[in-house]
Amino acid sequence: MGSKLLSTRTLEDILNRTLGALEDGRSQMHDVAQAARDECRRTEVLFQAVQAEMAAAISDVETLTARFARIKLDLFESNKNFQEYSEQEKKRIYEEASQVREALTAAQERERLLRVRRDNLQQTLARMQEIAAKAERLVSNVGVALGFLSTSIFDVNKQIENFQAREQAGQELIKGQEIERRRMANALHDGLVQDLANVMVQLEVCERLYAAGHMTEAVENFRKVKGATQATIGQLRGIIYDLNPMTLDDLGLVLTIRNGLNNFAKQTGVHGEFVLLGTEFRLDNQVEMGIFCIIQESLHNCRKHASPKHVKVTLEFSNRYISAEIRDDGVGFDMSEVQAKLRSGKHYGLLSMQSRANVLGGSVQTHSAPGKGTRILVRIPLTENEGVTKD
């Protein structure tokens, strides 16, 4: 009993001394970060001033260059028709040309020096920003450590559990990103790369036809290449939209999903239906992007494997959660086979959806059977601030 008490007191002492050292270190790092930020602000002011001076210098150089060009014409005319100019006029033109040349040279040198100074300030600003960012990250990390160590010894296990949960969430995020990279690599290799390779072959055919004088055939092949290139551009735009739909920030989740479902219907000929339950309100960007990407992945899998005639997407807003259901009347699949693929890490689509939902604290449920279509249900819990309707 005494030994156990002694161990606890010793641990408390170690924790207290560690807390003191960390607190001192955090204070010093905070000072470094503050000094770096102050220097960043000072450098930014100088940088803006030099930018303004350089703009004025560039304007001076342009003005003097134009003026010097006019003076050179006057000088040429006075030399060509010297009998029409008095000695005083010729002297004036020559002196003015000399003065403008000197002023132009000085202005050009000033512009060069200002450019050098601007570049140096830009490099200094980047370095100071990096130092400040690193110092702030260290302050934050030390603050996390202090938060852990400041708690009671009897709460340490709870803190460790929370840390492990965050670590697991981070691993899920990394796993999801890796799945996305693999899926994107496959999409690019199977689609765009093959199409571009075909375009290269067609261009070589056009080149040979043109060299052989078969203009009609060459023009016809050029038209085919143009059509293939336009189709490839369309695929690339679709991939970019899937990665980061610009309408999500501007129009919100509902309209973005409607647009995505409409595009899916146009591209596949499948009848798409969208149902909204509840009243839409804006969510955290990660939640909106997560829901959108899961729905997009579901539609992608549906297009690739299901061969449906009808797809229905239902989105529900609640004060406690947001959920989405994606249901199709396609060919369906054997759940046991899919579960085996999931365990082996080979079903990138479903793994990606699960990883995104796990990171957000939610879940993805998949229900299917051969010949009976597929139903995917996504549910993401909301924080107290999110679960409030916004005007």
C-alpha positions as CSV (number, residue, x, y, z in Angstrom):
1,M,0.0,0.0,0.0
2,G,2.8,2.4,1.0
3,S,4.8,1.5,-2.1
4,K,1.8,2.2,-4.3
5,L,1.2,5.6,-2.6
6,L,4.9,6.4,-3.0
7,S,4.8,5.5,-6.7
8,T,1.8,7.8,-7.2
9,R,3.5,10.7,-5.4
10,T,6.7,10.2,-7.4
11,L,4.7,10.2,-10.6
12,E,2.9,13.4,-9.5
13,D,6.3,15.0,-8.8
14,I,7.6,14.0,-12.2
15,L,4.5,15.3,-13.9
16,N,4.7,18.6,-12.0
17,R,8.3,19.2,-13.0
18,T,7.5,18.2,-16.6
19,L,4.6,20.6,-16.6
20,G,6.8,23.4,-15.4
21,A,9.4,22.8,-18.1
22,L,6.8,22.5,-20.8
23,E,5.1,25.7,-19.6
24,D,8.5,27.6,-19.8
25,G,9.2,26.1,-23.2
26,R,5.7,27.0,-24.5
27,S,6.1,30.6,-23.2
28,Q,9.5,30.9,-25.0
29,M,8.1,29.4,-28.2
30,H,5.1,31.8,-28.0
31,D,7.5,34.7,-27.8
32,V,9.4,33.4,-30.8
33,A,6.1,33.1,-32.7
34,Q,5.0,36.6,-31.7
35,A,8.4,38.1,-32.7
36,A,8.2,36.3,-36.0
37,R,4.7,37.5,-36.7
38,D,5.7,41.1,-35.8
39,E,8.6,40.8,-38.2
40,C,6.3,39.4,-40.8
41,R,4.0,42.4,-40.5
42,R,7.0,44.8,-40.6
43,T,8.3,43.0,-43.7
44,E,4.9,43.0,-45.4
45,V,4.7,46.8,-44.9
46,L,8.2,47.2,-46.4
47,F,7.3,44.7,-49.2
48,Q,4.2,46.7,-50.1
49,A,6.2,50.0,-50.1
50,V,8.8,48.5,-52.4
51,Q,6.1,47.1,-54.6
52,A,4.6,50.6,-54.9
53,E,8.1,52.1,-55.6
54,M,8.8,49.5,-58.2
55,A,5.5,50.2,-59.9
56,A,6.4,53.9,-60.0
57,A,9.9,53.0,-61.3
58,I,8.4,50.8,-64.0
59,S,6.1,53.7,-65.0
60,D,9.1,56.1,-65.1
61,V,11.1,53.7,-67.3
62,E,8.2,53.3,-69.7
63,T,7.7,57.1,-69.8
64,L,11.4,57.8,-70.3
65,T,11.7,55.0,-72.9
66,A,8.9,56.6,-75.0
67,R,10.4,60.1,-74.5
68,F,13.9,58.8,-75.5
69,A,12.4,57.3,-78.7
70,R,10.9,60.6,-79.6
71,I,14.2,62.5,-78.9
72,K,16.1,60.0,-81.1
73,L,13.7,60.8,-83.9
74,D,14.3,64.5,-83.4
75,L,18.1,63.9,-83.3
76,F,17.9,61.9,-86.5
77,E,15.9,64.6,-88.2
78,S,18.3,67.3,-87.1
79,N,21.3,65.3,-88.4
80,K,19.5,64.4,-91.7
81,N,18.3,68.0,-92.3
82,F,21.0,69.8,-90.5
83,Q,20.7,72.9,-92.7
84,E,17.2,73.5,-91.5
85,Y,18.2,73.6,-87.8
86,S,20.3,76.2,-86.1
87,E,23.3,75.3,-84.1
88,Q,21.4,76.2,-80.9
89,E,18.5,73.9,-81.8
90,K,20.8,71.0,-82.6
91,K,22.7,71.6,-79.4
92,R,19.4,71.6,-77.4
93,I,18.2,68.4,-79.0
94,Y,21.6,66.7,-78.4
95,E,21.7,67.8,-74.7
96,E,18.1,66.8,-74.2
97,A,18.8,63.3,-75.7
98,S,21.8,63.0,-73.4
99,Q,19.8,64.0,-70.3
100,V,16.9,61.6,-71.2
101,R,19.4,58.8,-71.8
102,E,21.0,59.3,-68.4
103,A,17.6,59.6,-66.7
104,L,16.5,56.4,-68.4
105,T,19.7,54.5,-67.4
106,A,19.2,55.7,-63.8
107,A,15.5,54.7,-63.8
108,Q,16.3,51.2,-65.2
109,E,19.0,50.7,-62.5
110,R,16.6,51.9,-59.8
111,E,14.0,49.4,-61.1
112,R,16.6,46.6,-61.1
113,L,17.6,47.4,-57.5
114,L,14.0,47.6,-56.4
115,R,13.4,44.2,-57.9
116,V,16.3,42.7,-56.1
117,R,15.1,44.3,-52.8
118,R,11.6,43.0,-53.4
119,D,12.8,39.5,-54.1
120,N,14.9,39.6,-50.9
121,L,12.0,40.9,-48.9
122,Q,9.8,38.2,-50.3
123,Q,12.3,35.5,-49.3
124,T,12.6,37.0,-45.9
125,L,8.8,37.1,-45.5
126,A,8.5,33.5,-46.5
127,R,11.2,32.4,-44.0
128,M,9.6,34.4,-41.2
129,Q,6.2,33.0,-42.0
130,E,7.6,29.5,-41.9
131,I,9.3,30.2,-38.5
132,A,6.1,31.7,-37.1
133,A,4.0,28.7,-38.3
134,K,6.4,26.2,-36.9
135,A,6.6,28.0,-33.6
136,E,2.8,28.2,-33.4
137,R,2.5,24.5,-34.2
138,L,5.0,23.8,-31.4
139,V,3.0,26.0,-29.0
140,S,-0.1,24.1,-29.9
141,N,1.5,20.7,-29.6
142,V,3.0,21.6,-26.2
143,G,-0.4,22.9,-25.2
144,V,-1.9,19.5,-26.0
145,A,0.8,17.9,-23.9
146,L,0.1,20.2,-21.0
147,G,-3.6,19.5,-21.3
148,F,-2.8,15.8,-21.0
149,L,-0.4,16.1,-18.1
150,S,-2.5,18.7,-16.2
151,T,-5.3,16.3,-15.7
152,S,-5.5,14.0,-12.7
153,I,-3.4,10.8,-12.8
154,F,-6.6,8.9,-12.6
155,D,-7.9,10.5,-15.8
156,V,-4.8,9.7,-17.8
157,N,-6.3,6.5,-19.2
158,K,-9.3,8.4,-20.4
159,Q,-7.1,10.9,-22.1
160,I,-5.1,8.1,-23.7
161,E,-8.3,6.6,-25.0
162,N,-9.3,9.9,-26.6
163,F,-5.9,10.3,-28.1
164,Q,-6.1,6.8,-29.6
165,A,-9.5,7.6,-31.0
166,R,-8.1,10.7,-32.7
167,E,-5.1,8.7,-33.9
168,Q,-7.5,6.1,-35.3
169,A,-9.5,8.9,-37.0
170,G,-6.3,10.2,-38.5
171,Q,-5.4,6.8,-39.7
172,E,-8.8,6.4,-41.3
173,L,-8.3,9.7,-43.0
174,I,-5.0,8.6,-44.4
175,K,-6.5,5.3,-45.4
176,G,-9.3,7.1,-47.2
177,Q,-6.9,9.4,-49.0
178,E,-4.8,6.4,-50.1
179,I,-8.0,4.8,-51.4
180,E,-8.9,8.0,-53.3
181,R,-5.5,8.1,-54.8
182,R,-5.7,4.5,-56.0
183,R,-9.2,5.1,-57.4
184,M,-8.1,8.3,-59.1
185,A,-5.0,6.6,-60.6
186,N,-7.1,3.7,-61.9
187,A,-9.6,6.2,-63.4
188,L,-6.9,8.2,-65.1
189,H,-5.1,5.0,-66.3
190,D,-8.2,3.3,-67.6
191,G,-9.8,6.4,-69.0
192,L,-7.9,9.5,-69.8
193,V,-4.5,7.9,-70.4
194,Q,-6.0,5.4,-72.8
195,D,-7.9,8.1,-74.6
196,L,-4.8,10.3,-74.9
197,A,-2.8,7.4,-76.2
198,N,-5.5,6.9,-78.8
199,V,-5.3,10.6,-79.7
200,M,-1.5,10.2,-80.2
201,V,-2.1,7.2,-82.6
202,Q,-4.7,9.1,-84.5
203,L,-2.4,12.2,-84.8
204,E,0.3,9.9,-86.3
205,V,-2.2,8.6,-88.8
206,C,-3.1,12.2,-89.7
207,E,0.6,13.1,-90.0
208,R,1.2,10.2,-92.4
209,L,-1.9,10.9,-94.5
210,Y,-1.0,14.6,-94.8
211,A,2.6,13.7,-95.8
212,A,1.2,11.3,-98.4
213,G,-1.0,14.0,-99.9
214,H,-4.3,12.4,-98.8
215,M,-5.8,15.7,-97.6
216,T,-9.4,14.6,-97.4
217,E,-8.6,11.6,-95.3
218,A,-6.3,13.7,-93.1
219,V,-9.0,16.3,-92.5
220,E,-11.5,13.6,-91.6
221,N,-9.1,12.1,-89.1
222,F,-8.4,15.5,-87.7
223,R,-12.1,15.9,-87.0
224,K,-12.1,12.5,-85.2
225,V,-9.1,13.6,-83.1
226,K,-10.8,16.8,-82.3
227,G,-13.9,15.0,-81.1
228,A,-11.9,12.5,-79.0
229,T,-10.0,15.4,-77.4
230,Q,-13.2,17.2,-76.5
231,A,-14.5,14.0,-74.9
232,T,-11.3,13.6,-73.0
233,I,-11.6,17.2,-71.8
234,G,-15.1,16.5,-70.6
235,Q,-13.9,13.4,-68.7
236,L,-11.1,15.5,-67.0
237,R,-13.6,18.2,-66.1
238,G,-15.8,15.5,-64.5
239,I,-12.9,14.2,-62.5
240,I,-12.1,17.7,-61.3
241,Y,-15.7,18.3,-60.4
242,D,-15.8,15.1,-58.4
243,L,-12.7,16.1,-56.5
244,N,-13.8,19.6,-55.6
245,P,-17.2,20.8,-56.8
246,M,-17.1,24.6,-56.9
247,T,-20.9,24.7,-56.5
248,L,-20.7,23.2,-53.0
249,D,-19.5,26.4,-51.3
250,D,-21.7,28.7,-53.4
251,L,-25.0,26.7,-53.8
252,G,-24.9,24.3,-50.8
253,L,-25.3,20.6,-50.5
254,V,-28.8,20.1,-51.9
255,L,-28.4,21.9,-55.2
256,T,-24.9,20.4,-55.7
257,I,-26.4,16.9,-55.2
258,R,-29.3,17.7,-57.5
259,N,-26.9,18.9,-60.2
260,G,-24.7,15.8,-59.8
261,L,-27.7,13.5,-60.0
262,N,-29.0,15.3,-63.1
263,N,-25.5,15.0,-64.8
264,F,-25.5,11.3,-63.9
265,A,-28.9,10.8,-65.5
266,K,-27.9,12.7,-68.7
267,Q,-24.7,10.7,-69.0
268,T,-26.2,7.3,-68.3
269,G,-29.8,7.6,-69.4
270,V,-30.8,6.3,-66.0
271,H,-33.9,8.0,-64.4
272,G,-32.7,10.0,-61.3
273,E,-35.0,11.0,-58.4
274,F,-34.0,13.3,-55.6
275,V,-36.0,13.7,-52.3
276,L,-35.2,16.2,-49.5
277,L,-36.5,15.6,-46.0
278,G,-36.3,18.4,-43.5
279,T,-35.0,21.9,-44.1
280,E,-31.5,22.4,-45.4
281,F,-29.0,24.3,-43.4
282,R,-25.3,24.8,-44.0
283,L,-22.9,22.3,-42.3
284,D,-19.2,22.2,-41.7
285,N,-17.3,22.1,-45.0
286,Q,-15.9,18.7,-44.2
287,V,-19.3,17.2,-43.5
288,E,-20.8,18.6,-46.7
289,M,-17.8,17.4,-48.7
290,G,-17.9,14.0,-47.0
291,I,-21.6,13.5,-47.8
292,F,-21.3,14.7,-51.4
293,C,-18.3,12.4,-52.0
294,I,-20.0,9.4,-50.6
295,I,-23.0,10.0,-52.8
296,Q,-20.8,10.6,-55.8
297,E,-18.9,7.3,-55.1
298,S,-22.3,5.5,-54.8
299,L,-23.4,6.8,-58.2
300,H,-20.0,5.9,-59.6
301,N,-20.3,2.3,-58.4
302,C,-23.9,2.2,-59.6
303,R,-22.9,3.3,-63.1
304,K,-20.0,0.9,-63.2
305,H,-21.6,-2.3,-61.8
306,A,-25.4,-2.0,-61.3
307,S,-27.0,-1.3,-64.7
308,P,-30.1,0.3,-63.1
309,K,-33.1,1.9,-64.7
310,H,-33.9,4.1,-61.7
311,V,-31.8,5.7,-59.0
312,K,-33.2,7.6,-56.0
313,V,-31.2,9.8,-53.6
314,T,-32.9,10.9,-50.4
315,L,-31.2,13.5,-48.2
316,E,-32.5,14.1,-44.7
317,F,-31.6,17.1,-42.4
318,S,-32.2,16.6,-38.7
319,N,-31.0,18.6,-35.6
320,R,-29.0,15.5,-34.5
321,Y,-27.7,14.1,-37.8
322,I,-27.7,14.3,-41.6
323,S,-28.4,11.1,-43.5
324,A,-28.5,10.1,-47.2
325,E,-30.0,7.0,-48.8
326,I,-28.9,6.0,-52.3
327,R,-31.2,3.3,-53.7
328,D,-31.1,1.7,-57.2
329,D,-33.0,-1.1,-59.0
330,G,-29.9,-2.6,-60.6
331,V,-28.5,-6.1,-60.7
332,G,-27.4,-6.0,-57.0
333,F,-24.6,-8.2,-55.6
334,D,-23.8,-10.9,-53.1
335,M,-23.0,-9.2,-49.8
336,S,-20.7,-12.1,-48.6
337,E,-18.4,-11.6,-51.7
338,V,-18.3,-7.8,-51.1
339,Q,-17.5,-8.3,-47.4
340,A,-14.6,-10.5,-48.4
341,K,-13.3,-7.8,-50.7
342,L,-13.7,-5.2,-48.0
343,R,-11.7,-7.4,-45.6
344,S,-8.9,-7.8,-48.2
345,G,-8.9,-4.1,-48.9
346,K,-9.8,-4.5,-52.6
347,H,-13.1,-2.8,-52.9
348,Y,-11.9,0.8,-53.2
349,G,-15.3,2.4,-53.6
350,L,-17.0,1.0,-50.4
351,L,-13.7,1.4,-48.5
352,S,-13.5,5.0,-49.5
353,M,-17.1,5.7,-48.4
354,Q,-16.6,3.9,-45.0
355,S,-13.4,5.8,-44.4
356,R,-15.0,9.2,-45.0
357,A,-17.9,8.4,-42.8
358,N,-15.7,7.0,-40.0
359,V,-13.6,10.2,-40.0
360,L,-16.8,12.2,-39.5
361,G,-17.9,9.9,-36.7
362,G,-20.6,8.4,-38.9
363,S,-21.4,5.1,-40.6
364,V,-22.2,3.6,-44.0
365,Q,-24.6,0.6,-44.3
366,T,-24.9,-1.4,-47.5
367,H,-27.8,-3.7,-48.3
368,S,-28.0,-5.7,-51.5
369,A,-28.8,-9.1,-53.1
370,P,-28.5,-10.4,-56.6
371,G,-31.3,-9.1,-58.8
372,K,-32.7,-6.9,-56.0
373,G,-30.8,-3.7,-56.4
374,T,-28.7,-1.9,-53.8
375,R,-29.4,0.4,-50.9
376,I,-26.7,2.5,-49.2
377,L,-27.5,4.4,-46.0
378,V,-25.1,7.1,-44.7
379,R,-25.6,8.8,-41.4
380,I,-23.3,11.5,-39.9
381,P,-24.0,12.9,-36.4
382,L,-24.0,16.7,-36.1
383,T,-22.6,18.9,-33.4
384,E,-24.9,21.2,-31.4
385,N,-24.0,24.2,-33.4
386,E,-24.5,22.4,-36.7
387,G,-27.9,21.0,-35.9
388,V,-29.6,24.4,-36.0
389,T,-31.5,25.7,-39.0
390,K,-29.8,28.8,-40.5
391,D,-31.6,31.5,-42.4
